[in-house]
Amino acid sequence: MPEQTRLAVLAEYRAARADEDYQRALDIAMAAMDHDEAHPDEPPLMPELRGMHLPAAA
C-alpha cells in the first residue's frame, strides 16, 4: 500500500472514531485485517490502528 494511501486510511479511521461512527471505524478495521492477510510482505496496518488507542510510553 502506498504511504499516502496508508496515511489516508489512518486519518479516516481517526475521523470515524472522533465522530463516534463506530460502524465506519469497524469497517475500516476489517478492511485493514483483510489487507494485512492479503499482503503479508507489507508492513501490517492493523497494529497501527490498535496503537492509536494506547497511551504513549513515557
C-alpha positions as CSV (number, residue, x, y, z in Angstrom):
1,M,0.0,0.0,0.0
2,P,1.5,3.4,-0.9
3,E,2.4,5.6,2.1
4,Q,-0.2,8.2,1.0
5,T,-3.0,5.7,1.0
6,R,-1.8,4.3,4.3
7,L,-2.0,7.7,5.9
8,A,-5.4,8.3,4.4
9,V,-6.8,5.1,5.9
10,L,-5.4,6.0,9.3
11,A,-6.8,9.5,9.1
12,E,-10.2,8.2,8.0
13,Y,-10.2,5.7,10.9
14,R,-9.2,8.5,13.3
15,A,-12.1,10.7,12.0
16,A,-14.6,7.9,12.3
17,R,-13.7,7.4,15.9
18,A,-13.8,11.1,16.6
19,D,-17.2,11.3,15.1
20,E,-18.3,8.2,17.1
21,D,-19.1,6.5,13.8
22,Y,-18.2,3.1,15.2
23,Q,-19.7,1.2,12.3
24,R,-17.4,3.0,9.9
25,A,-14.4,2.5,12.2
26,L,-15.2,-1.2,12.3
27,D,-15.5,-1.4,8.5
28,I,-12.0,0.3,8.2
29,A,-10.5,-2.1,10.8
30,M,-12.0,-5.2,9.0
31,A,-10.6,-3.9,5.7
32,A,-7.2,-3.4,7.4
33,M,-7.2,-7.0,8.6
34,D,-8.2,-8.2,5.1
35,H,-5.4,-6.1,3.6
36,D,-2.8,-7.4,6.1
37,E,-3.8,-11.0,5.3
38,A,-3.7,-10.5,1.6
39,H,-0.3,-8.7,1.7
40,P,1.9,-10.4,4.3
41,D,5.1,-8.9,2.8
42,E,4.0,-5.3,3.6
43,P,4.1,-3.6,7.0
44,P,0.8,-4.5,8.8
45,L,-1.8,-1.9,9.1
46,M,-3.9,-3.3,11.9
47,P,-1.3,-2.8,14.7
48,E,-1.2,0.9,13.8
49,L,-5.0,1.1,14.2
50,R,-4.8,-0.7,17.5
51,G,-1.9,1.5,18.7
52,M,-4.0,4.7,18.3
53,H,-5.8,3.8,21.5
54,L,-2.8,3.0,23.7
55,P,-1.3,5.7,25.9
56,A,2.2,6.7,24.8
57,A,5.1,5.3,26.8
58,A,6.9,7.9,28.8
